[in-house]
Amino acid sequence: TLTEPAHFTEETSCDCQAPHEKLTIAQARKGTPDRPVRVYADGIFDLFHSGHARALMQAKNLFPNTYLIVGCSDELTHKYKGFTVMTETERYEALRHCRYVDEVLRDAPWTLTPDFLEQHKIDFVAHDDIPYSSAGSEDVYKHIKEAMFVPTQRTEGISTSDIITRIVRDYDVYARRNLQRGYTAKELNVSYINEKKYRLQNQVDRMKEKVRTVEEKSKHFVYRVEEKSADLIQKWEEKSREFIGNFLELFGPDGTWKQVFQERSGRMLSYALSPRESPCNSPPRELSPLRSPSPPSPPTRWHSARPSPPTSPKGASASISSMSEGDEDEK
């Protein structure tokens, strides 16, 4: 859960009312009902990162009931360590808003003295176990480790020096970025020539980004056209198969059109072979008064005198001879 920012030492009255008795490790780990275990952790905490937070988390969780005091200093840091990126006030505020910190001690000493530990009633000091050589000493925590020291573990892969190394290594990239965001060359301590070079590189990068954007849009457009064309081809194939099927069903060898044609041709042939009879009650055809009936033609003699067909060969020859005699008579 979120808590209020940690207090500064001058603003608190956290001094114990009862006489302060040093606690042993066993007592601290078991837990004391009357007061929390006062643990002190110091450091530079420049560019406050997850490694700092994890170290403070370990110090806070050393014992069941812990009151964590964190010390920091700017003047002594610049003297013994070097220049910092963040100011003293910025580092104090970063520590105050860490959830594991209960109190922030400003202008903390570089080397912890017995008077300082007694003044703030500190039971244990938490720091990593690696020897810290500084201020002419091989390990500034050597005298503390013999009495009231509790080690914590460093977080590998992250440190203030690593972050600064990244910035120095990629200086041109960050300088170009800040120029693009509106910082001046004077604020970045960049020469006139480098400023022009960085601005030209920024313009080239913008052009590359535009070209990349156009390429992505064109690829997307081509992909959409391919999808549409594939859909159209698929629909055309489906429609063509449907059209061919309908055509074969209508005009194929056993199609509907052949059956209709055969039925129609059959009906037409039947009408031609057996036309309809005229109705029996139709009126008789009358002669026109202007046209007189033609006189009947006189019967021919040889039609009336035509003998019946003979029933034998002899009769047939006799009839032929009689027909020839009659013709001669007629002539």
Secondary structure, 3 states (H helix, E strand, C coil): CCCCCCEEHHHCCCCCCCCCCCCCHHHHHHCCCCCCEEEEEECCCCCCCHHHHHHHHHHHCCCCCEEEEEEECCHHHHHHCCCCCCCHHHHHHHHHCCCCCCEEEECCCCCCCHHHHHHCCCCEEEEECCCCCECCECCCCHHHHCCCEEEECCCCCCCHHHHHHHHHHCHHHHHHHHHHCCCCCCCCCCCHHHHHHHHHHHHHHHHHHHHHHHHHHHHHHHHHHHHHHHHHHHHHHHHHHHHHHHHHHHHCCCCHHHHHHHHHHHHHHHHHHCCCCCCCCCCCCCCCCCCCCCCCCCCCHHHHCCCCCCCCHHHHHHHHHHHHHHHHHHC
